[in-house]
């Protein structure tokens, strides 16, 4: 009887682990050294491609303007994967350096924004990205640039598109 219970527990644990393995986001299924063609086969042709300083490329698959993810794959000069990740998330946004980053840095790191706007009284241009924070909160993250294109301010706010109290106002 004891062996049978142990076997049942083992099978249940194995099935649970197998079910969780299916929950791995698609961008986490790739590893450094994989061939870039495997990433392209999985996600299709990238919608955006940017040159990296080391001679590699950043391939991007955005879901903007209505989606909350952008998958980015960094590929070295020989076509091998360096990393694949979802870049529209706080730990990526917080890498932006006020006073150092430019529009080009933001573009290469996050892709084309969901929305752009110019605020003449502030003399700043804003680029906004829709994202999902902690898998729960629908948010907007904005980067504000001065007239020389230097990042001067960032801001995160709730996404009114997903706020039932504000949805019909826009």
DSSP file (Angstrom, degrees, kcal/mol; ACC not computed):
  #  RESIDUE AA STRUCTURE BP1 BP2  ACC     N-H-->O    O-->H-N    N-H-->O    O-->H-N    TCO  KAPPA ALPHA  PHI   PSI    X-CA   Y-CA   Z-CA
    1    1 A X     >        0   0    0      0, 0.0     4,-2.1     0, 0.0     5,-0.2   0.000 360.0 360.0 360.0 -41.5    0.0    0.0    0.0
    2    2 A X  H  >  +     0   0    0      1,-0.2     4,-2.2     2,-0.2     5,-0.2   0.908 360.0  49.4 -62.6 -42.4    2.8    2.4    0.9
    3    3 A X  H  > S+     0   0    0      1,-0.2     4,-2.4     2,-0.2    -1,-0.2   0.875 108.6  53.4 -65.2 -37.0    4.6    1.8   -2.4
    4    4 A X  H  > S+     0   0    0      2,-0.2     4,-2.5     1,-0.2    -1,-0.2   0.918 109.1  48.2 -65.5 -43.1    1.4    2.5   -4.3
    5    5 A X  H  X S+     0   0    0     -4,-2.1     4,-2.8     2,-0.2     5,-0.2   0.910 111.8  50.2 -62.9 -42.1    0.8    5.8   -2.6
    6    6 A X  H  X S+     0   0    0     -4,-2.2     4,-2.6     1,-0.2    -1,-0.2   0.909 110.9  49.3 -62.1 -41.4    4.4    6.8   -3.3
    7    7 A X  H  X S+     0   0    0     -4,-2.4     4,-2.6     2,-0.2    -2,-0.2   0.916 111.2  49.0 -64.0 -42.9    3.9    5.9   -6.9
    8    8 A X  H  X S+     0   0    0     -4,-2.5     4,-2.6     2,-0.2    -2,-0.2   0.919 112.4  48.3 -63.3 -43.8    0.7    7.9   -7.1
    9    9 A X  H  X S+     0   0    0     -4,-2.8     4,-2.6     2,-0.2    -2,-0.2   0.911 111.7  50.3 -62.5 -42.2    2.4   10.9   -5.5
   10   10 A X  H  X S+     0   0    0     -4,-2.6     4,-2.6     2,-0.2    -2,-0.2   0.932 111.9  46.7 -61.6 -46.1    5.3   10.6   -7.9
   11   11 A X  H  X S+     0   0    0     -4,-2.6     4,-2.7     2,-0.2     5,-0.2   0.915 112.5  50.2 -63.1 -43.4    3.0   10.4  -10.9
   12   12 A X  H  X S+     0   0    0     -4,-2.6     4,-2.3     2,-0.2    -1,-0.2   0.914 112.4  47.2 -61.9 -42.6    1.0   13.4   -9.7
   13   13 A X  H  X S+     0   0    0     -4,-2.6     4,-2.5     2,-0.2    -2,-0.2   0.908 112.3  49.8 -64.6 -41.9    4.2   15.4   -9.1
   14   14 A X  H  X S+     0   0    0     -4,-2.6     4,-2.4     2,-0.2    -2,-0.2   0.913 111.6  47.9 -64.1 -42.8    5.5   14.5  -12.6
   15   15 A X  H  X S+     0   0    0     -4,-2.7     4,-2.4     2,-0.2    -1,-0.2   0.893 111.5  51.4 -64.8 -39.0    2.2   15.5  -14.2
   16   16 A X  H  X S+     0   0    0     -4,-2.3     4,-2.3    -5,-0.2    -2,-0.2   0.922 110.8  47.5 -62.3 -44.4    2.2   18.8  -12.3
   17   17 A X  H  X S+     0   0    0     -4,-2.5     4,-2.0     1,-0.2    -2,-0.2   0.891 111.8  50.8 -63.7 -39.8    5.8   19.5  -13.5
   18   18 A X  H  X S+     0   0    0     -4,-2.4     4,-1.1     2,-0.2    -2,-0.2   0.901 109.9  49.8 -64.4 -41.2    4.9   18.6  -17.0
   19   19 A X  H  < S+     0   0    0     -4,-2.4     3,-0.5     1,-0.2     4,-0.3   0.907 111.0  49.4 -64.3 -41.8    1.8   20.9  -16.9
   20   20 A X  H >< S+     0   0    0     -4,-2.3     3,-1.6     1,-0.2    -1,-0.2   0.849 102.3  61.9 -66.4 -33.3    4.0   23.8  -15.6
   21   21 A X  H >< S+     0   0    0     -4,-2.0     3,-1.2     1,-0.3    -1,-0.2   0.843  98.6  57.0 -61.5 -31.9    6.6   23.2  -18.3
   22   22 A X  T 3< S+     0   0    0     -4,-1.1    -1,-0.3    -3,-0.5    -2,-0.2   0.631  97.5  64.2 -71.9 -13.1    3.8   24.1  -20.8
   23   23 A X  T <  S+     0   0    0     -3,-1.6     2,-0.3    -4,-0.3    -1,-0.2   0.414  71.2 119.8 -90.8   0.7    3.4   27.4  -19.0
   24   24 A X  S <  S-     0   0    0     -3,-1.2     5,-0.1    -4,-0.2    -3,-0.0  -0.510  74.3-112.1 -67.9 126.3    6.9   28.6  -19.9
   25   25 A X    >   -     0   0    0     -2,-0.3     3,-1.7     1,-0.1     4,-0.2  -0.276  26.2-115.8 -57.3 146.8    6.6   31.8  -22.0
   26   26 A X  G >  S+     0   0    0      1,-0.3     3,-1.3     2,-0.2    -1,-0.1   0.796 112.7  58.8 -59.9 -30.6    7.8   31.2  -25.6
   27   27 A X  G >  S+     0   0    0      1,-0.3     3,-0.7     2,-0.1    -1,-0.3   0.703  99.2  59.4 -73.1 -16.9   10.7   33.6  -25.3
   28   28 A X  G <  S+     0   0    0     -3,-1.7    -1,-0.3     1,-0.2    -2,-0.2   0.412  85.9  78.5 -89.2   3.2   12.2   31.6  -22.4
   29   29 A X  G <  S+     0   0    0     -3,-1.3     2,-0.3    -4,-0.2    -1,-0.2   0.445  83.3  77.1 -88.5   0.1   12.4   28.5  -24.6
   30   30 A X    <   -     0   0    0     -3,-0.7     2,-0.3    54,-0.1    54,-0.3  -0.823  62.3-164.1-113.0 151.6   15.6   29.7  -26.3
   31   31 A X    >   -     0   0    0     -2,-0.3     3,-2.2    52,-0.1    50,-0.2  -0.900  35.9 -78.2-132.9 158.6   19.1   29.8  -24.9
   32   32 A X  T 3  S+     0   0    0     -2,-0.3    50,-0.2     1,-0.3     3,-0.1  -0.300 117.3  30.0 -54.4 134.1   22.4   31.4  -25.7
   33   33 A X  T 3  S+     0   0    0     48,-3.1    -1,-0.3     1,-0.4    49,-0.1   0.184  85.6 131.3  98.3 -16.4   24.0   29.7  -28.7
   34   34 A X    <   -     0   0    0     -3,-2.2    47,-3.4    47,-0.2    -1,-0.4  -0.289  69.0 -96.8 -62.7 156.4   20.8   28.6  -30.4
   35   35 A X  B >>  -A   80   0A   0     45,-0.2     3,-1.5     1,-0.1     4,-0.8  -0.580  23.8-132.9 -75.5 135.9   20.6   29.4  -34.1
   36   36 A X  H 3> S+     0   0    0     43,-2.7     4,-2.1    -2,-0.3     3,-0.3   0.779 103.1  68.6 -61.3 -26.3   18.7   32.6  -34.8
   37   37 A X  H 3> S+     0   0    0     42,-0.3     4,-2.4     1,-0.2    -1,-0.3   0.805  93.1  58.1 -64.6 -27.9   16.7   30.7  -37.5
   38   38 A X  H <> S+     0   0    0     -3,-1.5     4,-1.6     2,-0.2    -1,-0.2   0.886 106.8  47.7 -67.4 -38.0   15.0   28.7  -34.8
   39   39 A X  H  X S+     0   0    0     -4,-0.8     4,-2.6    -3,-0.3     5,-0.3   0.925 113.4  47.3 -67.0 -44.6   13.7   32.0  -33.2
   40   40 A X  H  X S+     0   0    0     -4,-2.1     4,-2.6     1,-0.2    -2,-0.2   0.884 109.5  53.9 -65.3 -38.4   12.5   33.3  -36.6
   41   41 A X  H  < S+     0   0    0     -4,-2.4    -1,-0.2    -5,-0.2    -2,-0.2   0.875 113.8  43.3 -62.4 -36.1   10.8   29.9  -37.3
   42   42 A X  H  < S+     0   0    0     -4,-1.6    -2,-0.2    -5,-0.1    -1,-0.2   0.912 129.4  23.2 -75.4 -44.4    9.0   30.2  -34.0
   43   43 A X  H  < S-     0   0    0     -4,-2.6    -3,-0.2     1,-0.3    -2,-0.2   0.550 103.1-125.9-103.8 -10.1    7.9   33.9  -34.1
   44   44 A X     <  -     0   0    0     -4,-2.6    -1,-0.3    -5,-0.3    -2,-0.1  -0.326  59.2 -21.9  89.0-178.9    8.0   34.6  -37.9
   45   45 A X  S    S-     0   0    0      1,-0.1     2,-0.0    -2,-0.1    -5,-0.0  -0.415  80.8-106.4 -63.3 136.2    9.9   37.4  -39.6
   46   46 A X        -     0   0    0      1,-0.1    15,-0.2    -2,-0.1    -1,-0.1  -0.341  15.6-146.3 -65.6 146.4   10.7   40.2  -37.1
   47   47 A X  S    S+     0   0    0     13,-1.8     2,-0.3     1,-0.2    14,-0.2   0.712  86.4  29.4 -83.0 -22.9    8.7   43.4  -37.4
   48   48 A X  E     -B   60   0B   0     12,-1.6    12,-2.7     2,-0.0     2,-0.4  -0.998  64.6-173.1-138.9 140.9   11.7   45.5  -36.3
   49   49 A X  E     -B   59   0B   0     -2,-0.3     2,-0.4    10,-0.2    10,-0.2  -0.998   7.6-176.6-135.6 130.5   15.5   45.0  -36.7
   50   50 A X  E     -B   58   0B   0      8,-2.3     8,-3.0    -2,-0.4     2,-0.3  -0.959  26.7-117.5-128.8 145.8   18.2   47.2  -35.1
   51   51 A X  E     -B   57   0B   0     -2,-0.4     2,-0.3     6,-0.2     6,-0.2  -0.606  26.8-146.3 -77.6 138.5   22.0   47.1  -35.3
   52   52 A X    >   -     0   0    0      4,-2.5     3,-1.9    -2,-0.3    -1,-0.0  -0.750  23.8-112.9-101.8 154.9   23.8   46.5  -32.0
   53   53 A X  T 3  S+     0   0    0     -2,-0.3    -1,-0.1     1,-0.3    -2,-0.0   0.775 113.2  58.0 -60.0 -27.6   27.1   48.1  -31.2
   54   54 A X  T 3  S-     0   0    0      1,-0.1    -1,-0.3     3,-0.0    23,-0.2   0.335 125.8 -94.5 -87.1   8.8   29.0   44.8  -31.3
   55   55 A X  S <  S+     0   0    0     -3,-1.9    -2,-0.1     1,-0.3    -1,-0.1   0.400  91.6 113.9  95.0  -3.1   28.0   44.0  -34.9
   56   56 A X        -     0   0    0     22,-0.0    -4,-2.5    -5,-0.0     2,-0.3  -0.124  59.6-119.8 -86.9-170.4   25.0   41.9  -33.9
   57   57 A X  E     -BC  51  75B   0     18,-2.4    18,-3.2    -6,-0.2     2,-0.6  -0.952   3.4-141.8-132.0 150.5   21.3   42.6  -34.5
   58   58 A X  E     -BC  50  74B   0     -8,-3.0    -8,-2.3    -2,-0.3     2,-0.4  -0.975  19.7-161.4-111.2 118.6   18.3   42.9  -32.2
   59   59 A X  E     -BC  49  73B   0     14,-2.8    14,-2.8    -2,-0.6     2,-0.4  -0.824  10.9-164.1 -97.8 136.4   15.2   41.3  -33.8
   60   60 A X  E     -BC  48  72B   0    -12,-2.7   -13,-1.8    -2,-0.4   -12,-1.6  -0.968  22.9-171.4-132.1 142.1   11.8   42.4  -32.3
   61   61 A X  E     - C   0  71B   0     10,-2.5    10,-1.8    -2,-0.4     2,-0.1  -0.822  23.8-172.7-125.6  87.7    8.3   41.1  -32.4
   62   62 A X  E     - C   0  70B   0     -2,-0.4     8,-0.2     8,-0.2     6,-0.1  -0.439  25.4-163.4 -82.1 156.5    6.0   43.8  -30.9
   63   63 A X    >>  +     0   0    0      6,-1.9     4,-2.4    -2,-0.1     3,-0.5   0.256  47.2 153.8-114.0   5.7    2.3   43.5  -30.1
   64   64 A X  T 34  +     0   0    0      1,-0.3     4,-0.1     5,-0.3    48,-0.1  -0.382  40.1  43.5 -64.3 150.6    1.8   47.3  -29.8
   65   65 A X  T 34 S+     0   0    0      2,-0.2    -1,-0.3    -2,-0.0    49,-0.1  -0.973 137.2   9.7 -89.3 -17.9   -0.4   49.3  -30.2
   66   66 A X  T <4 S+     0   0    0     -3,-0.5    -2,-0.2    64,-0.0     2,-0.1   0.686 114.6  78.6 -98.2 -17.6   -2.9   47.1  -28.3
   67   67 A X     <  -     0   0    0     -4,-2.4    63,-0.2     2,-0.1    -2,-0.2  -0.351  67.7-140.3 -89.0 172.0   -0.7   44.4  -26.9
   68   68 A X  S    S+     0   0    0     -2,-0.1    64,-0.6    -4,-0.1     2,-0.3   0.232  70.8  74.0-116.3  11.6    1.6   44.5  -23.9
   69   69 A X        -     0   0    0     62,-0.1    -6,-1.9    18,-0.1     2,-0.3  -0.936  43.1-176.3-129.8 151.1    4.6   42.6  -25.0
   70   70 A X  E     -C   62   0B   0     -2,-0.3    17,-2.7    -8,-0.2     2,-0.4  -0.916  19.2-151.1-139.0 116.2    7.6   43.0  -27.3
   71   71 A X  E     -CD  61  86B   0    -10,-1.8   -10,-2.5    -2,-0.3     2,-0.4  -0.744  14.7-167.9 -86.8 130.9    9.9   40.0  -27.7
   72   72 A X  E     -CD  60  85B   0     13,-3.2    13,-2.5    -2,-0.4     2,-0.5  -0.978   7.9-167.6-122.9 132.7   13.5   40.9  -28.5
   73   73 A X  E     -CD  59  84B   0    -14,-2.8   -14,-2.8    -2,-0.4     2,-0.5  -0.979  10.9-150.8-119.3 120.2   16.2   38.5  -29.6
   74   74 A X  E     -CD  58  83B   0      9,-2.5     8,-3.6    -2,-0.5     9,-1.1  -0.810  17.9-169.6 -90.2 126.1   19.8   39.7  -29.6
   75   75 A X  E     -CD  57  81B   0    -18,-3.2   -18,-2.4    -2,-0.5     6,-0.2  -0.949  13.4-134.6-120.4 133.1   21.8   37.9  -32.3
   76   76 A X    >   -     0   0    0      4,-2.8     3,-2.0    -2,-0.4   -21,-0.1  -0.222  38.5 -90.2 -79.2 176.5   25.6   37.9  -32.7
   77   77 A X  T 3  S+     0   0    0      1,-0.3    -1,-0.1   -23,-0.2   -22,-0.0   0.704 125.8  55.0 -61.6 -21.8   27.4   38.5  -35.9
   78   78 A X  T 3  S-     0   0    0      2,-0.1    -1,-0.3     0, 0.0   -22,-0.0   0.413 121.5-102.5 -93.7   2.7   27.5   34.7  -36.6
   79   79 A X  S <  S+     0   0    0     -3,-2.0   -43,-2.7     1,-0.3     2,-0.3   0.637  76.3 136.5  89.8  14.4   23.7   34.3  -36.3
   80   80 A X  B     -A   35   0A   0    -45,-0.2    -4,-2.8   -44,-0.1    -1,-0.3  -0.742  58.8-107.8 -97.7 145.5   23.7   32.8  -32.8
   81   81 A X  E     +D   75   0B   0    -47,-3.4   -48,-3.1    -2,-0.3    -6,-0.2  -0.497  29.4 179.5 -70.4 131.3   21.3   33.8  -30.1
   82   82 A X  E    S-     0   0B   0     -8,-3.6     2,-0.3     1,-0.4   -50,-0.2   0.800  70.6 -30.1 -93.0 -45.0   22.7   35.8  -27.3
   83   83 A X  E     -D   74   0B   0     -9,-1.1    -9,-2.5   -52,-0.1    -1,-0.4  -0.965  48.1-149.9-165.8 158.3   19.4   36.2  -25.4
   84   84 A X  E     +D   73   0B   0     -2,-0.3     2,-0.3   -54,-0.3   -11,-0.2  -0.997  33.3 150.2-134.3 129.4   15.6   36.3  -26.0
   85   85 A X  E     -D   72   0B   0    -13,-2.5   -13,-3.2    -2,-0.4     2,-0.6  -0.974  50.9-105.0-154.7 165.2   13.4   38.2  -23.7
   86   86 A X  E     -D   71   0B   0     -2,-0.3   -15,-0.2   -15,-0.2     6,-0.1  -0.881  33.9-171.0 -94.1 117.7   10.2   40.2  -23.3
   87   87 A X        +     0   0    0    -17,-2.7     2,-1.8    -2,-0.6    -1,-0.1   0.624  61.2  87.0 -94.1 -13.8   11.4   43.9  -23.0
   88   88 A X  S    S+     0   0    0    -18,-0.4    44,-0.5     4,-0.1     2,-0.3  -0.550  71.2  98.6 -88.6  77.5    8.2   45.7  -22.1
   89   89 A X  S >> S-     0   0    0     -2,-1.8     4,-2.4    42,-0.1     3,-1.4  -0.980  84.7-101.9-156.9 155.6    8.5   45.2  -18.3
   90   90 A X  H 3> S+     0   0    0     -2,-0.3     4,-2.9     1,-0.3     5,-0.2   0.857 115.3  56.9 -53.5 -44.9    9.8   47.3  -15.4
   91   91 A X  H 34 S+     0   0    0      1,-0.2    -1,-0.3     2,-0.2     4,-0.1   0.786 114.2  41.9 -63.1 -23.5   13.2   45.7  -15.0
   92   92 A X  H X4 S+     0   0    0     -3,-1.4     3,-1.5     2,-0.1     4,-0.3   0.882 113.4  51.2 -83.1 -44.8   13.9   46.6  -18.6
   93   93 A X  H >< S+     0   0    0     -4,-2.4     3,-1.9     1,-0.3    -2,-0.2   0.885 102.5  61.3 -58.1 -39.1   12.4   50.1  -18.4
   94   94 A X  T 3< S+     0   0    0     -4,-2.9    -1,-0.3     1,-0.3    -2,-0.1   0.557  88.0  72.7 -71.2  -6.1   14.5   50.9  -15.3
   95   95 A X  T <  S+     0   0    0     -3,-1.5    -1,-0.3    -5,-0.2    -2,-0.2   0.698  72.0 108.2 -76.0 -19.2   17.7   50.4  -17.3
   96   96 A X    <   -     0   0    0     -3,-1.9     2,-0.7    -4,-0.3    58,-0.0  -0.378  66.2-141.4 -63.1 132.2   17.0   53.7  -19.1
   97   97 A X    >>  -     0   0    0     -2,-0.1     4,-2.7     2,-0.0     3,-1.7  -0.865   8.9-132.8-105.5 115.1   19.5   56.3  -18.0
   98   98 A X  T 34 S+     0   0    0     -2,-0.7    54,-0.2     1,-0.3     4,-0.1  -0.391  93.6  14.9 -60.9 134.9   18.1   59.9  -17.6
   99   99 A X  T 34 S+     0   0    0     52,-3.2    -1,-0.3     2,-0.2    53,-0.1   0.278 127.8  56.7  82.9 -11.9   20.4   62.4  -19.2
  100  100 A X  T <4 S+     0   0    0     -3,-1.7    -2,-0.2    51,-0.1    -1,-0.1   0.736  84.7  78.3-115.2 -47.7   22.3   59.7  -21.1
  101  101 A X     <  -     0   0    0     -4,-2.7    50,-3.1    50,-0.1    -2,-0.2  -0.311  60.6-160.7 -69.8 150.8   19.9   57.7  -23.2
  102  102 A X  B  >  -E  150   0C   0     48,-0.2     4,-2.1    -4,-0.1    48,-0.2  -0.627  39.9 -90.4-117.2 178.4   18.6   59.2  -26.5
  103  103 A X  H  > S+     0   0    0     46,-1.2     4,-2.8     1,-0.2     5,-0.2   0.898 128.0  55.4 -56.1 -40.1   15.5   58.4  -28.7
  104  104 A X  H  > S+     0   0    0      1,-0.2     4,-2.8     2,-0.2     5,-0.2   0.905 105.0  51.5 -62.2 -41.8   17.7   55.9  -30.5
  105  105 A X  H  > S+     0   0    0      2,-0.2     4,-2.0     1,-0.2    -1,-0.2   0.927 112.7  45.2 -60.5 -44.9   18.6   54.1  -27.3
  106  106 A X  H  X S+     0   0    0     -4,-2.1     4,-2.6     2,-0.2     5,-0.4   0.917 113.4  50.7 -65.7 -42.3   14.9   53.8  -26.4
  107  107 A X  H  X S+     0   0    0     -4,-2.8     4,-2.3     1,-0.2    -2,-0.2   0.929 112.7  45.3 -60.1 -47.4   14.0   52.7  -29.9
  108  108 A X  H  < S+     0   0    0     -4,-2.8    -1,-0.2     1,-0.2    -2,-0.2   0.850 118.7  43.0 -67.5 -34.2   16.6   50.0  -30.0
  109  109 A X  H  < S+     0   0    0     -4,-2.0    -2,-0.2    -5,-0.2    -1,-0.2   0.819 133.5  13.8 -82.6 -31.1   15.7   48.7  -26.5
  110  110 A X  H  < S-     0   0    0     -4,-2.6    -3,-0.2     1,-0.2    -2,-0.2   0.485  96.1-130.2-126.0  -6.1   11.9   48.8  -26.7
  111  111 A X     <  -     0   0    0     -4,-2.3    -1,-0.2    -5,-0.4    -2,-0.1  -0.286  59.5 -16.9  82.5-173.2   11.0   49.2  -30.4
  112  112 A X  S    S-     0   0    0      1,-0.1   -48,-0.1    -4,-0.1    15,-0.0  -0.410  78.6-113.1 -67.4 140.3    8.6   51.7  -31.8
  113  113 A X        -     0   0    0      1,-0.1    16,-0.2    -2,-0.1     3,-0.1  -0.273   9.6-126.0 -73.4 160.4    6.3   53.3  -29.2
  114  114 A X  S    S+     0   0    0     14,-2.3     2,-0.3     1,-0.3    15,-0.2   0.833  93.5   3.3 -69.3 -34.3    2.5   52.7  -29.0
  115  115 A X  E     -F  128   0D   0     13,-1.5    13,-2.9     2,-0.0     2,-0.3  -0.996  61.3-158.9-153.1 147.1    2.0   56.5  -29.1
  116  116 A X  E     +F  127   0D   0     -2,-0.3     2,-0.3    11,-0.2    11,-0.2  -0.958  15.8 171.8-125.8 151.4    4.0   59.7  -29.4
  117  117 A X  E     -F  126   0D   0      9,-2.0     9,-3.4    -2,-0.3     2,-0.5  -0.988  23.4-138.5-152.9 152.1    3.1   63.2  -28.3
  118  118 A X  E     -F  125   0D   0     -2,-0.3     2,-0.7     7,-0.2     7,-0.2  -0.966   8.0-159.7-116.4 133.0    4.7   66.6  -28.0
  119  119 A X  E  >> -F  124   0D   0      5,-3.1     4,-1.8    -2,-0.5     5,-1.6  -0.884   4.5-169.0-111.5  98.7    4.1   68.8  -25.0
  120  120 A X  T  45S+     0   0    0     -2,-0.7    -1,-0.2     1,-0.2     5,-0.0   0.831  83.8  53.6 -62.8 -35.1    5.0   72.4  -26.0
  121  121 A X  T  45S+     0   0    0      1,-0.2    -1,-0.2     2,-0.1    -2,-0.0   0.873 118.7  36.2 -68.2 -34.5    4.8   73.9  -22.5
  122  122 A X  T  45S-     0   0    0     -3,-0.4    -1,-0.2     2,-0.2    -2,-0.2   0.683 102.6-136.4 -83.5 -20.3    7.2   71.2  -21.2
  123  123 A X  T  <5 +     0   0    0     -4,-1.8     2,-0.4     1,-0.2    24,-0.4   0.925  62.1 126.4  57.5  47.8    9.2   71.3  -24.4
  124  124 A X  E   < -F  119   0D   0     -5,-1.6    -5,-3.1    22,-0.1     2,-0.4  -0.992  55.5-143.2-137.6 142.8    9.3   67.5  -24.3
  125  125 A X  E     -FG 118 145D   0     20,-2.3    20,-3.0    -2,-0.4     2,-0.4  -0.880  21.6-151.3-100.4 135.6    8.3   64.7  -26.6
  126  126 A X  E     -FG 117 144D   0     -9,-3.4    -9,-2.0    -2,-0.4     2,-0.5  -0.907  10.1-165.6-112.0 136.2    6.8   61.6  -25.0
  127  127 A X  E     -FG 116 143D   0     16,-2.5    16,-2.6    -2,-0.4     2,-0.4  -0.985  16.9-161.3-114.5 128.0    7.0   58.0  -26.3
  128  128 A X  E     -FG 115 142D   0    -13,-2.9   -14,-2.3    -2,-0.5   -13,-1.5  -0.908   9.7-168.2-120.6 139.9    4.6   55.7  -24.6
  129  129 A X  E     - G   0 141D   0     12,-2.6    12,-2.7    -2,-0.4     2,-0.4  -0.976  17.7-135.7-125.2 136.0    4.5   51.9  -24.4
  130  130 A X  E     + G   0 140D   0     -2,-0.4     2,-0.3   -63,-0.2    10,-0.2  -0.743  37.8 158.0 -87.5 136.1    1.7   49.7  -23.1
  131  131 A X  E     - G   0 139D   0      8,-2.5     8,-3.1    -2,-0.4     2,-0.6  -0.965  41.8-117.1-153.3 169.4    2.7   46.8  -20.8
  132  132 A X  E >   - G   0 138D   0    -64,-0.6     3,-0.5   -44,-0.5     2,-0.5  -0.956  28.7-148.2-114.1 116.7    1.5   44.5  -18.1
  133  133 A X  E >> S- G   0 137D   0      4,-3.3     3,-2.3    -2,-0.6     4,-2.2  -0.742  76.3 -13.1 -92.6 129.3    3.1   44.9  -14.7
  134  134 A X  T 34 S-     0   0    0     -2,-0.5    -1,-0.2     1,-0.3   -45,-0.0   0.735 116.2 -74.9  56.0  25.4    3.6   41.8  -12.5
  135  135 A X  T <4 S+     0   0    0     -3,-0.5    -1,-0.3     2,-0.2    -2,-0.1   0.622 130.5  64.7  68.5  11.9    1.2   40.0  -14.8
  136  136 A X  T <4 S+     0   0    0     -3,-2.3     2,-0.5     1,-0.2    -2,-0.2   0.680  80.3  65.5-130.3 -51.0   -1.7   41.9  -13.3
  137  137 A X  E  <  -G  133   0D   0     -4,-2.2    -4,-3.3    21,-0.0     2,-0.6  -0.731  65.4-140.1 -96.8 125.2   -1.8   45.6  -13.8
  138  138 A X  E     +G  132   0D   0     -2,-0.5    21,-2.3    -6,-0.2     2,-0.3  -0.714  39.4 169.9 -79.0 121.0   -2.3   47.2  -17.3
  139  139 A X  E     -GH 131 158D   0     -8,-3.1    -8,-2.5    -2,-0.6     2,-0.4  -0.813  34.3-135.8-132.0 166.2    0.1   50.1  -17.4
  140  140 A X  E     -GH 130 157D   0     17,-3.1    17,-2.4    -2,-0.3     2,-0.5  -0.981  15.5-160.8-120.2 137.9    1.6   52.7  -19.7
  141  141 A X  E     -GH 129 156D   0    -12,-2.7   -12,-2.6    -2,-0.4     2,-0.4  -0.986  11.7-165.9-120.6 126.7    5.3   53.6  -19.5
  142  142 A X  E     -GH 128 155D   0     13,-3.4    13,-2.1    -2,-0.5     2,-0.4  -0.906  12.7-158.8-118.6 141.1    6.4   56.9  -21.0
  143  143 A X  E     -GH 127 154D   0    -16,-2.6   -16,-2.5    -2,-0.4     2,-0.5  -0.969  13.7-154.1-112.9 129.5    9.8   58.3  -21.9
  144  144 A X  E     -GH 126 153D   0      9,-3.2     8,-3.3    -2,-0.4     9,-1.3  -0.921  10.3-167.6-111.1 127.2   10.1   62.1  -22.2
  145  145 A X  E     -GH 125 151D   0    -20,-3.0   -20,-2.3    -2,-0.5     6,-0.2  -0.866  15.8-130.4-114.3 144.3   12.9   63.6  -24.4
  146  146 A X    >   -     0   0    0      4,-2.4     3,-2.0    -2,-0.3   -22,-0.1  -0.195  46.3 -85.5 -77.5-178.4   14.1   67.2  -24.6
  147  147 A X  T 3  S+     0   0    0    -24,-0.4    -1,-0.1     1,-0.3   -23,-0.1   0.689 130.2  57.4 -66.8 -17.5   14.4   69.0  -28.0
  148  148 A X  T 3  S-     0   0    0      2,-0.1    -1,-0.3   -46,-0.0    -3,-0.0   0.446 120.2-108.6 -89.5  -0.4   17.9   67.5  -28.5
  149  149 A X  S <  S+     0   0    0     -3,-2.0   -46,-1.2     1,-0.3     2,-0.4   0.656  71.4 142.1  85.0  16.3   16.5   64.0  -28.1
  150  150 A X  B     -E  102   0C   0    -48,-0.2    -4,-2.4   -47,-0.1     2,-0.3  -0.758  58.2-111.3 -93.4 136.6   18.0   63.3  -24.7
  151  151 A X  E     +H  145   0D   0    -50,-3.1   -52,-3.2    -2,-0.4    -6,-0.2  -0.502  44.7 162.9 -67.2 124.9   15.9   61.3  -22.1
  152  152 A X  E     +     0   0D   0     -8,-3.3     2,-0.3     1,-0.4    -7,-0.2   0.579  58.3   9.7-118.1 -18.1   14.9   63.7  -19.3
  153  153 A X  E     -H  144   0D   0     -9,-1.3    -9,-3.2     2,-0.0    -1,-0.4  -0.985  52.0-159.2-162.8 146.5   12.0   61.9  -17.5
  154  154 A X  E     -H  143   0D   0     -2,-0.3     2,-0.3   -11,-0.2   -11,-0.2  -0.937  14.1-178.1-127.6 158.6   10.1   58.6  -17.3
  155  155 A X  E     -H  142   0D   0    -13,-2.1   -13,-3.4    -2,-0.3     2,-0.4  -0.984  14.3-157.3-155.4 139.8    6.7   58.0  -16.0
  156  156 A X  E     +H  141   0D   0     -2,-0.3     2,-0.3   -15,-0.2   -15,-0.2  -0.976  20.8 167.1-121.1 140.7    4.4   55.0  -15.4
  157  157 A X  E     -H  140   0D   0    -17,-2.4   -17,-3.1    -2,-0.4    -2,-0.0  -0.955  42.7 -85.5-143.0 157.7    0.6   55.3  -15.2
  158  158 A X  E     -H  139   0D   0     -2,-0.3     2,-0.7   -19,-0.2   -19,-0.3  -0.366  48.2-111.7 -61.9 147.5   -2.4   53.0  -15.3
  159  159 A X    >   -     0   0    0    -21,-2.3     3,-1.6     1,-0.2     4,-0.2  -0.742  20.4-156.2 -83.7 112.7   -3.7   52.2  -18.8
  160  160 A X  G >  S+     0   0    0     -2,-0.7     3,-1.1     1,-0.3     6,-0.2   0.727  87.5  73.5 -64.0 -19.5   -7.1   53.9  -19.2
  161  161 A X  G 3  S+     0   0    0      1,-0.2    -1,-0.3     5,-0.1     6,-0.0   0.819 104.4  38.3 -61.1 -29.8   -7.9   51.4  -21.9
  162  162 A X  G <  S+     0   0    0     -3,-1.6     2,-0.7   -24,-0.1    -1,-0.2   0.265  93.4  97.6-106.8  10.2   -8.3   48.7  -19.2
  163  163 A X    X>  -     0   0    0     -3,-1.1     4,-2.3    -4,-0.2     3,-1.2  -0.883  60.2-156.8-101.0 111.3  -10.0   50.9  -16.6
  164  164 A X  T 34 S+     0   0    0     -2,-0.7     4,-0.4     1,-0.3    -1,-0.1   0.791  93.0  55.5 -59.9 -27.5  -13.8   50.5  -16.7
  165  165 A X  T 34 S+     0   0    0      1,-0.2    -1,-0.3     2,-0.1    -5,-0.1   0.784 120.6  29.2 -74.4 -25.8  -14.3   53.9  -15.1
  166  166 A X  T X> S+     0   0    0     -3,-1.2     3,-2.0    -6,-0.2     4,-0.5   0.593  93.8  94.2-107.1 -14.6  -12.3   55.7  -17.8
  167  167 A X  G >< S+     0   0    0     -4,-2.3     3,-0.9     1,-0.3    -3,-0.1   0.842  87.1  46.2 -52.6 -43.9  -12.8   53.4  -20.8
  168  168 A X  G 34 S+     0   0    0     -4,-0.4    -1,-0.3     1,-0.2    -2,-0.1   0.465  98.5  72.1 -83.7   0.3  -15.7   55.3  -22.3
  169  169 A X  G <4        0   0    0     -3,-2.0    -1,-0.2     1,-0.2    -2,-0.2   0.641 360.0 360.0 -86.6 -14.8  -14.1   58.8  -21.9
  170  170 A X    <<        0   0    0     -3,-0.9    -1,-0.2    -4,-0.5    -2,-0.2   0.419 360.0 360.0-110.6 360.0  -11.5   58.2  -24.7
